[in-house]
Amino acid sequence: MHKLTLKELSAQLQARKISATELATLFLDRIEASDLNAFLHVDRALTLAQAQAADARLAGNEAGPLTGIPIAHKDIFVTRNWRTTAGSRMLQDYVSPFDATVVEQFNAAGTVTLGKLNCDEFAMGSSNENSFYGPVKNPWDKTAIPGGSSGGSAAAVAARLAPAATATDTGGSIRQPASLCGVTGIKPTYGSVSRYGMIAFASSLDQGGPIAKTAEDCGLLLNAMTGFDERDSTSLQRPKEDFTRSLNQSLQGLRIGVPKEFFGAGLAADVEAAVRGALVEFEKLGATLVDISLPKTELSIPVYYVIAPAEASSNLSRFDGVRYGHRAADYKDLADMYKKSRAEGFGDEVKRRILVGSYVLSHGYYDAYYLQAQKIRRLIAQDFQSALAGPDRQCDVIMGPVSPTVAWDLGDKTDDPVANYLADIFTLSTSLAGLPGMSIPCGFGQGEKNGKRPVGLQIIGNYFDEARLLNVAHQFQQATDWHLREPA
Ligand code: GLN
């Protein structure tokens, strides 16, 4: 049962072949037996209460496609009943007085919450090693990182501890862990998913999205989690859409842009081989490959690592030990309390970003760093527009690798923050432009260590082209079985 897709589980529930309570129990047992450190907070009684409510809805024929489906939430989404830590000591015992909009939406659809998923502290990282609660292990090879920041989300789906999970992506945190764990994830267009109750990292970039086994499942999840929310000032006012509406469209005539900057020197040969193999598969499905250029790709690293820390330094100022979160036990006066509470509550990477962010926003440096970064951000977005939009557009979607390498060993880059930042090269530009992007499994790296290490294919589209991305991914998943492979 745990091997089934969300879509298949939904059919089982509707046909009463299994109850929501049985399904939740099955996954809770798997979570309990797992040693991946993917979950931070599980509460059987809370989960089973939701499952019973779902069973009542199913019995009363009030069920939708997600009613009774177990799901786990990244610990960056606040939840009223489960603790919410954002992977930080700062919020070790924090229980939110309200649910994030995304959580509310899933609750309304009747999903059953399995618990909260480990992540890098305040979603800052690419390896999940920045969590105060310890790293998550990659289910394919437990000596490897799962990717980050949504490492718990990707690992849980890969290990079949949950059929689906929520995640967030500020600079790649849905796509990169999905890629490194061999699962499917999509970051929708910025503004599609409400940020209300999603603990803020870099507000102009943060975007929620789903991780699941298949593109079809991701479409069903997006149907529930998107929509206008007046409590989020950047939420888009758009009519509700069905993201699964074009899954079965043929790819005949699809033009796939292949950016030369995504296949340069930094790309590992085994990743390139798997990605090129996927492109050949798309040609068999009727697509044509078009060479394109996204010349500002390289600048996305310095630009992102100015803008994201700048916004983070502002967002994280709310953690002052006064209103909520950690407060130091001993202090002399108010200023000392702020200092000690923040020094104790935040980890090294978070502090590094607060320092960098405060610096680039400070008088005298603002123009040189922050303003400059904002200007280049616009140019990065224009790169994509010249490829994907307008009368001279060159392609319908863009494809390339998600990560320059397969998952690296746990501990490998912990002393070198810049090495971590460089691994974000192929995901940051999409985030800076606010475009939708996804990752689907497309093979494995060469050089197996203690297990295979998956490779993901990135698919990027123009604004609001999620349904097309899912169509493209679904067609690939009908023709291949990478997405059905499971870790030992
Ligand atoms: N790896 C990037 C960072 O560390 C992106 C993280 C994210 O998308 N949340 O900021």
Boltz pocket constraint, residues with backbone or C-beta under 6 A from the ligand:
constraints:
  - pocket:
      binder: B
      contacts: [[A, 122], [A, 123], [A, 124], [A, 125], [A, 126], [A, 148], [A, 149], [A, 168], [A, 169], [A, 170], [A, 171], [A, 172], [A, 173], [A, 174], [A, 201], [A, 308], [A, 420], [A, 424]]
      max_distance: 6.0
